[in-house]
Structure formats: structure tokens, C-alpha cells
Amino acid sequence: MSQNRVLSAFGVLANALVGWAVAIEAQPALGLQAMPWQQVTLGVGISPVAVMHGHVLRRQFARTG
């Protein structure tokens, strides 16, 4: 069963959001101390790249599989 583009994009956005939340919550356990503005700056910078990467990969796998 294949996904349409909207559902694929939604899945990628949800995955990026969960990954970002896990990364923020894991920082204290790893001994990292980042200020909230640093976390937001990194999230804003990295999230679009992660979303595009995930969307392209998901669409490619849907096309070939």
C-alpha cells in the first residue's frame, strides 16, 4: 500500500518532531547543557533538512517498492 504525498509529509514531520523532542530530553542524561535558545536555533536549522531528507527517502522507497 502506498501513501499519498500529504500523508508522507505528515509522517516525516511527526518523525522530525519526535526526534527533536527525544534529543532535547536526552541532553541531561548525556551530560550536555544547552540553553533553550541554542536548542531552538539548532532545531530550526536542522529540522527542515531532516524533513526534506525523510520525505525524499520515503517517496523514493514508495516509488521503488
N, C-alpha and C positions, 0 to 999 in steps of 0.2 A: 504494500500500500504506500502510495507516495503522498507527500504533504504539498499543499499549495504554498505559494511564496509568503503569504501572510502568516500562516501557522509556523512555517520555518523560521521566519524573522522573530516571531514571538518566542519560540523555543530558544533561539540564540540569545535574545535579550534576557530571558529568565536565567539562562545559564551564566551569562556575564554578571548579572546582579547577585546570584548566589555565590559565585566565585569571589566577587568583591567583598561580600559580607563575611565569608569564611576567612579571607585574607586579613581583614581588619580584626576579626575576633581571635585569630591565631597569633597576632603580633605579640601580645603579652606572654603567651606560652613559649614563644621563641626568644624572648628577651629583647624584643625590639620596642623602641619607644618613638613613635611618630606623632607629631602634633596633628590635630584634626585638619588644619588647613593643608598639611602635607598629604594626608590621606585623600582628601578631596581632589587636590591637584593631580596626584597620581591616578586616581580613579577616572577623572575627566580626561586625562591624557591617554590612558591605556584602554579604557572601555570601548571607544569607537573602533580601535584597531582590533580588539578581541571580537567585537560583534561582527565586523566585516569578515574577519578570518573565519569565524564559526559559520557565518551564513554562506560564504563561498564554498567551504568544505561540505556543508550539509547539502547544498544544491548539487555539487559535483557528485557526491555519493548517491543522491536521489536519481541523478541522470544516468549514472553507470550501473546502478543496482536495480 
